[in-house]
């Protein structure tokens, strides 16, 4: 069995170095967690890229919520990040009715053509997650869904996650399930035993939540629980 993926949210180069030291496999780069994570500045991406050698997935979101906002600005930010060396991204947009905003997702996906990307937890807030999966299934580069199975988090979404894992390989269910959102350490033994192999955390590896940096020792604790 291959090593499970452990992805950690990093806001700074300090976060990134601590996450790598603790055994993280990949980082999600964001800024402004008060807005649930927005696109970081190019300079911040460059500083993190210089600090670690882990794969970096960069958030493409310019406003709080799941609306796309200005698509020209989003595409421009993606182009700037790619020019600085970004190769992996995180994105996902809903319309006012909670359905996937396919034109927006497609437009931003085209701006990062050739790159791998994650459809983030907008899926957990969508009106119909099955329809969303079907709509985006064949978009080039999509290889992951970040999801907790429910808007309220992993504890509420366990049955949905298990059902979707059982469909792995079917159309719309080929991307990897990356579990995140309300994920707690006590969830891990059962999730790993069921066969889930990718996990995502942010505040859980910080001593005092988002007001403190990533703690390498906490990352190592999670890494051990997930398995090496």
N, C-alpha and C positions, 0 to 999 in steps of 0.2 A: 504493500500500500504506500502511495506517495505521501510525502509530508503534508499535513493540512496547512492551509494558508491562514496566517494570522496578520490581519491588516489593522493598523493603528492610525488614528487621526493625528496629524501634526500641523501645528500652526506656525512653528518657528524652527530654525536650525537646531536649537537646543532640544526641542521635542524630538526632532528627527534622530539626532545622535543618541538620545536616551532610548528611543524605541528600537533602534538598531542594536544597541548594546544589550538590550533585554531579550532579543531574539525575534523581533517582528520580521515578517517576510516582505511586507509591502506597506507603503504609507498612502493615506488619502490626504491631500493638501487642501486646506481651506483657510479662510479668515472669517472673523465675525460670527462666532457661534451663537451670539444672541439672535442672529437671523438664520440660525440653523445651518450655517456654513455657506460662505460665498466664495467667489473666485479670488485667489490670492494675487497680490501684485507680482508682476514679472520679476522684480528684484528679489522678492521673498522666495519665489520659486528657484531662482538662480542660486541664492544663498543655501537653500536646502539641498539642491542638486550637488553643490560643491562639498557639502558636509557629509553626505552618506552615499553609499553605492546601492541602495535598495531601489526597486521599482517604485515609481511615484505616479499615483493617479490624481489628477488635478481637477478640482470641482469647476464646472462651468455653470455658474448661477450668479446673476447680478442683482437679485433682489430677494427678499424674504418670500417664502411661499413656493408654490409650484408653477406659477406662470412664467413664461419665458422672458418677459420684458422685451427690451429693444434687441431684435435679432441681429441687426447690423453691429451693435456694440458687442454682443456675445460672440459673434463670428470673428470680430476684430480682436477680441481678447484671446480667442483660441489661436488665431494666426500668430499673434505676438508670442504666446507661450510656446508654440511649436518652433518658432524661430530661435527661441532660447534653449530648445532641446527637449521640451515636453513630448512624450510619446504615448501616454495613457491618460484617459480622462474619465470623469463622472458627470452624468447629465440625466435629464428627464423632466418632462413638462406636462402639465395637465391643463385642460381648458376650464372655463368657468363652471361647467357641469360635472367636472371630475373625470372626464374622459381623457385619454391620452391626446395631447396636442401633436398629432403626427407631423403636420407641416413644420412645426418648430423643431421637433426632435430630428426630423430628417435634415433640415437646414443646418443644424449644428453638427450633426453626424457627418455631413458632407464637408464641413469645415475642418474636420479632423480625420478625413479619409486616410486610410492606411494605418490608423491607430486603433488600439483596443480600448474599449470603454465599458463602464458599468452604468446600467440604468438604476438610479438610486431609489430611495424609499418613497418617492412619489407613487410607486406601485401600491404601497400600503394605504394610501389615501385616495386611491382611484375608485370610481363608481363600479368598475367591473375589471378585476385584475386578470381574468381569463381573456377578455377582449383586448386588454392592453398587451398581454404577452403575444397574442396572435398578431396584433397590428405591427409590433416592432420586431417580430421574430427574425425576419430576414434582413434587417438593416446591417450593412457591413460593419464589422468591428465589435459589435455587441457580443460580449462573452460572459457577462455577469449580471445578476440581479441582486442588489443589496436590499434585503427585506427582513422584516421580523414576522411576517405573516398577517399582521394587523396593525392598524394605526396606534393602538394602545401598547404595542410592544410584544416581545417574544412570548411572555407568559400568556397573553391573549391569543397569539397566533400559532401556537404549537401544532394544532390540528391541521391548519392550512399548510404549514411548512412540510409536515409529514406527507400530506397528500401531494404536494408539488414535487417532493423528492421522488415519490413513487412513479411520477410521470417523466422522470429524467430521460432525455433522448427523444421524446416525442416533439412534434412541431410546437414551438413556443416554449418548450421546457428544456431546450438544449443548453442555454447559458447556465453557468454555474450558480448555485445558490450561495450567496455570501450573507450569513446571518448577522444582523446588527440592528440595534434599536431596542433598548430595554434589556439587552443581553446581560445576564449576571453569571458569575462564576458557577453558581450551583446548577445552572442549566447545562453546563458543558458535558458532564459524564453521559447523560442520557442522549444528548444531541450527537456526540461523537459515536456512541454505541449504535445509533440509528443509521450512521453512515454520512452525516454531514461533515464536510471537510474544508469549510472556509468560514472564518469568524472575523468580526469587525467591532472595535471598541474605540471609545474616545475618553470620556470622563472617568471610566472605570479604572484607567491606569494612571490617574492623577490623584495626589494625596488630598487635595481640597477642590475637586471639580475643575471647572474651566478657568478658575482664578489661579491655578497652579500648573507647572509644567508636567510633561510626561515623566513618570518615575520609572527608571530602568528596572528596579527590583519588582515593581508591580507587573511590568511587561513580562518579566521572567516567570513570575508566578502563573500568569495566564498561559504563557507558552508551555509550561510544564503540564498544566491541566489539559490543554488541547492535544498535546503529544508532539513529539519530535520526529 
